[in-house]
Amino acid sequence: MDTLHTLLNHRTIRNYLPDPVPSAVLDDILNAASRASTTGNMQVYSIIVTRDPALKEALYPLHFRQEMVRQAPLLLTFCADFNRFNQWCLQRQAEPGYGNFLSFFTASIDALLASQNAAVAAEAHGLGICYLGTTTYMAAEIASTLNCPAGVVPVTTLVVGYPAGDPGLTDRLPLEAVVHQETYRDYTPEDIDRLYAARESLPLTLKLLEENQLDTLAQVFTQKRYTRRDNEAFSKKLMDFIQRQGFGISDI
């Protein structure tokens, strides 16, 4: 399967068969991840491979009890990681200066680039994947469970396994909504209406509005899915943990 076909046919898989991922396939996925672009060729990320059922069971409540965490044979936790690079610097008579927000952000970018390479490689092998946003909500607890030392912060997790079923493609906004030619062109109210019209008229949207007894899809996001209160609470929790891991957020 060619790469473009793989990318254009991405599906979020939430139900998995118990079949294990062959070691050779996993090696391909991890090698693809390691070939991702990286800042200064530092590769300031780590990938934690979890297959052990007991460890997945420990991670299950930290990922908000999503059954695919138990169900899928493989979890890949991608971490921003300056621990390894700092140790290398110190062992080579070089003083590292990476206890700051920019370094955390750099390492997070590296980790996310590697994760997307891994996702594409997995799908090219006929596997399904799902990104878990719960990783940033529960970074401290996941780090503790996975024995992450200072300098290491989990930033995303990929669930990987063979799909149990073939869900349809998730809708996407038209390219006009996300692509700007030459410079950023801000949106008029008419643009917003046009760009979101198809999504707002989907049967799934109408079902969500009925279930939540709300008037608009935007209200589903702001009042149910990603509320201000939750966002602010999880933001503080994550920032406190990043600080404890040695990245000087409070120095900004």
Buried (B, 14 or more C-beta within 10 A) or exposed (E): EEEEEBEEEBBEBBBBBEEEBEEEBBEBBBEBBBEBEBBEEBBBBBBBBBEEEEBBEBBBEBBEEBEBBBBBBBBBBBBBBBBBBBEEBEEEEEEBEBBBBEBBBBBBBBBBBBBBBBBBBBBBBEBBBBBBEBBBBBBBBBBEBBEBEBBBBBBBBBBBBBBBEEEEEEEEEEEEBEEEEEEEEEEEEEEEEBBBEEBEEEEEBEEBBEEBEBEEBEBBEBEEEEEEEEEEEBEEBBBEBBBEBBBBBEEE
